[in-house]
Amino acid sequence: MAKVGKILLAVVLATACAAPIKTLEESNMGDQNTPLGTQLAIESDLPSFAGATGWLNSPPLTAKDLRGKVVVVEFWTYTCINWLRTEPYVRAWAEKYKDKGLVVIGVHTPEFPFEKEIDNVRKAAKDMKIDYPIAIDSDYGIWNAFNNRYWPAIYFVDAKGSIRHHQFGEGEYEQSEKVIQQLLAEAGNASIGRDLVTINGQGPEAAADWGNLRSAENYVGYDRAESFASPGGAVRDKSGIYSAPTELNLNQWALSGDWTVGKNNILLNKANGKISYRFHSRDLHLVMGPAARGASVRFRILIDGKPPGAAHGIDVDDKGYGAVSELRLYQLIRQPAPIVDRLFEIEFLDSSVEAFVFTFG
């Protein structure tokens, strides 16, 4: 792949949970290298949080309540790999600057219907050790007030209530923290310092291996699926018997067994159904869960026809076995070098599992 092609792919992958991705360069790429100490233009006033359908970790907050504070507003949805890799920095900023006048507000705007369930969001926040205020935005009221289009998206608000900077997608962490420091200094805090947080993300929070990433996020529901290779294509919204071709090209995928392909997901109707995917990346994740809440679905993965061994992700053992017990992102592969094209296979030993999207890192 040419160098320019690699750069463009990295830009797309850094905002893979965003739509429409084409607006990234139009709205963001030109303002990400503002040096500390230069004028940060006023982009807009802080919109209202009145569209929230609930709050976690805090009573409801308003723009008026936040006057005099520097505010970081982060849009997220808990299965988004791009947010998962960004969140360690946001957590660290919240902790480091909470006594310096910074308030971090997470806005959870769901991508999938199950992410509207507040118990799922509450558990995700607990698992991620998020203790700053979270506005539940299940009806997209806050999302629309900000005219937001991305997960993650971070807006930096000064003590007067004006948005002064934004970051769409992953990256620019040093620059983002310098913006926080500048806004706190403008607010009269003279003891900020210039040191920056150091993050060593674990599991899916670890930074992507961008240099070896050749596979992009791919949804498996028919509305947004790409490169589906089972012979005959997908039968929409009906049970169908699928098979995998003899070979898959890079980034092609296929089903085997009895599946129902829906608009946003696929559902396994009988045990021993498989998904095959040829990919090129260090990490492979799949957002999935049991169709019946509280159930557990066993699975086994193979890589190039063999148990993963040292290439297993945190949700799988070295023999490739794991279980799906909740709707979330599962890290199935984290392979050591060399990173080359691999064939991933997952076989579900029980029925009634649903899957939504593959992501890579």
N, C-alpha and C positions, 0 to 999 in steps of 0.2 A: 504494500500500500504506500502511495506517495506521501511525503511528509505533510503536505497541505491536507490531503485526505485524512490522515491520522488526526490532525489538529481539529478539523471539522467534526470528525466522529467523537472526539473527546468533548467538544462543546455540547453536542447533542446528548451524549451519555450523562454529562454532569447535570442536565436538567431533564432527565428522562421521565420524571413524574409530572412533567409540565405539558400544558396544551394551550394554544398552539406553539410548538417549539420554534417556528419560523420567526416569531417576534423577538427572540432572544437578542439577536444582533441589533435590531431596530431600537430596543428599549433599554439595553443594559450594557453592552460591551464597550460603549464609548466612555463610561464614567467609572470604571472599576479601579483606576490607578490614580485617584486623587491623592496627592501627597499630604501627609499630616501637616497642619498649619495653614493650608490654603483655604480659600473661601469655599464653603459647602453651600451651594445654592439652596434656596427653599423650593422644594418640589410641590408641596401642598400642605394643607392643614391635616392634622391627625383625624381620620374619619371616626365616626361613632362606632361603639361596640354594642349598640342597642339591638343588633340583629342576633346576638348570642342566644342560643336556646338553653343555655345553662353554663355554670362555671364550676371548675374544680380548683381546689387549693386556695380559694379566695371568694369573698363576696363579689357581686358584680362591680366592675370598674367602669368609670366614664372618663372621657377626655378631660373634663374639669377636675376629676379626682387626681389626675396625673400631672397637672400643671406644677412646674417646679422640679419635676423629675425628668431625667433622661430615660427614654423608653425604647426598648428593642421589641418589636412585634414580629414574631416568627410564625408563618403559616406552615402547617404540617399535616400529614396524615400518616397514621402509625405504621402502615405497611410499606411506605416509600423508602427504597434503599438510599436514595439521594439525601432524604432527611435523616435517616439513621446514621449516615456518615458525617452529617453536619452537626447533629445534636450534641456530641461531646464538647464542642467548642461553645455552643450556646449555654450549656449547663455550667461550664467553667467560667464564662463571663458573668453569668448570674451570681455565682458564688463569690467571685473575686471583687465585683463592684457593687454588691448589694448594700454595703455600708458607705458607699461613695456617692449615692444618689441615683443608681441605676435600677430600673424596674424592667424585668423581662416578662412579656406576656406571650404565651403560646396560643395560637388560634388553630384549633383542630377542625379542619374542613374535610369531610370524608370523600374519598374517591369511590369506594365500594359501599354497597348498602349495609354490610355488616359493620362498617366503621361508623355508622350512625348510632350504634348501640352504646350508650354511655358507659355501661359496665365494661365493654371491651376497651374503650378509651381509658377508663380509670385503671384497668389492669396494666395496659401498656405504659401509662405514665408511672405507675408504681414500679414496674419492671425496669424502666429506664431511669429510675431515681429522679424524676422531674418533680420538684416541689415549688416551682414558681407558678403564678396564676395561669390557668388555662381557660380560655373562652371556647365553649362548645358551639361550633358553627354549622350544625347539621343542615340548616336551610340555606346556607351560602349567603346569609345576610351581610356578614362582615367581609367576606370574600368580594362580594359585589360592591360594597361601600369603598373598598380599596381599589377596585377594578383590577384585582389580582388575577394572575393566570398560572402561577407556578407553585409547586411543592419541591423543595422548600423555597420560601421567599422571606427575606428579612428586611424590615423597614426600621430606619434609625431616626428617632424623633428627639428634637431638642427640648429643653426645659420650658420653652414658650409654646410648645404644642405644634411645631412645624416639622414635617418630614424633610430631612436634610440629605438622606442617602438611602440607597437600597442595594440589595444583593439578591440576584435570582440564581438559584441553583447552587451547586457545591463550589467550594474554593474561595479564594481571596480572604482567608481567615485573618491573616496579619493586617491587611488593609481594614477589614471590618473592625477589629479591635482598636486600631488606631483612630478610627472614626468615633468609637465610643469614648476613647480617652479625650479626644478633642472636644466632643460635646459636653463631657463632664467638666473639662477645664473652662469652657465657655460659661458653664453654669456657676462658676465660682469655686470649684474644688481645685485647690492648688496642690494637692498631695497625691496626684494620680500616679506619677511615675511613668516610665516608658517601657517597662518590661512586658513581655507578651506571654500568654499561656502556652504551655507545651502539652500536646495531646498524644497519647499512644492508644489509639482506639483498638478495642478487642472485638472478636467475632465480626458481625456485620457492621460494627461501627468503625472498623479499620478502613483507612483510605484505600481506594481502588488502585489496582496496578494498571495505571492508565497506559503505560507503554506496551502492555501485552493484551489490551482489551480490544477484541475484534467482534464482539457480540453485543448487540443492543437489546434493550428491554423489549419483550415481546408478549403481548396479551394473547390469551388462548381462546377467549370468546370470539365468535365470528365477527363481531362489530369492528374489532381492531387487529385481529390475528394476521400475521404475515408469514409467508414461507411454509404453509401447512402442506405436507407432502404425502399424506395417506392417499392411496389410490381412490379415485372417485370424489375426492374432496369431502367437505363437511355436509352432513344432513342437519339442517337448522331446526333446533327446538324439538327434535324427535330422537328416540333411541336408535342407535345405529351400530353395526358391527364394523370395526375398523381394523386395518392391518398396516404394518410399516413396510415401506419399500426395502429392497435388498440393501441399498446404500442411501445415505443422506449426504447432501452437500452441506458446506458450512452454513450454519444458521437455519437450516431446514429442520422441521420437527414433525413427528407423526404420532398417532395413537394406535394402540392395539387393544382389542377387546370391545366390550359393550359400553358405549359412552353416549351421553346426550350433550351436544354442543349448543350452549346457549349464547345469548348476545354478549354477556360479560364473563362467562365462566364455562367450564366443562364439568360434567357430573358422571362419576363412574357408577354404572348400574349393577354390575356383577363383579365379584372378586377376581383378582389376577389381571386386571387391566394394566396397561403399560403406557408410558410416554417416553419417546426417544427424542433426543435433541443433540445435533452436532454443534459444538460451540468452541470458542477460543477465548479463554479468560482464566484468570486465577480462581475466581469465585463464581459459583452458580447458586442462585436462590430461587425459591418458588413460593409464591403466596398461595396458601391452600388451607383447608380445614375440613373437619367432618361436617357432613350435611346435617346430621342430627347433633344439636348442641349437647355437650357432655359425653359424646361417644369418643372412641379412640380407634384409629385406623392404622394398622401396621403396614410398613412398606420396606422395600429393600432397593438399594441403588447399586448400579454397576457403572464403571468407567472403562471404556474400551473392552467390555465384556468381562471385567474382573472386579472383585471387591475393591473399594477405593483405597484401603490401607491408609497411608499417611496423607492421602488427598481428601479424606473425609472432612465434612464441615462440622460445626459444633452441634448440629441436630441429628447426627448420624454417628454410629460407631465405625471402627475400622473395617468391620465385615460388611458394612453398608446398611445395617438395620436401624430403623427408627420408627417413630409412631407420631401420627398427627392427632392432636387432642384439642387444638384451639385454632381459630382463624387468625393467622399471622404470617409473617415472612419466615421461612425456614432456610437456613444456610445448609446446603447439601454437599457442596464441594468447596474446598480450599486446597488447591493443589500446589505442591512445590515446583520449582523450576525443573526442567524446561517447560514453558507454557506453549503448547502446540494444539492443533485441532484435536478434539476428543469427542468420543461418542458417549453421551450420558443416557442412562436408562433408569427409570424408576418403575417398579412394579408394586402395585398396591395389593396386599394380601387379603384385604377386606374390601367390601363395597362401600358405597355412599361416602365418597370423598369428593370434594369440589376444589378445583384449581382455577387461578385467575391470571397470573402473570409470572413470567420468568424475568429475572434481572441478574446482572453480572457485575463483576468487580475485579 
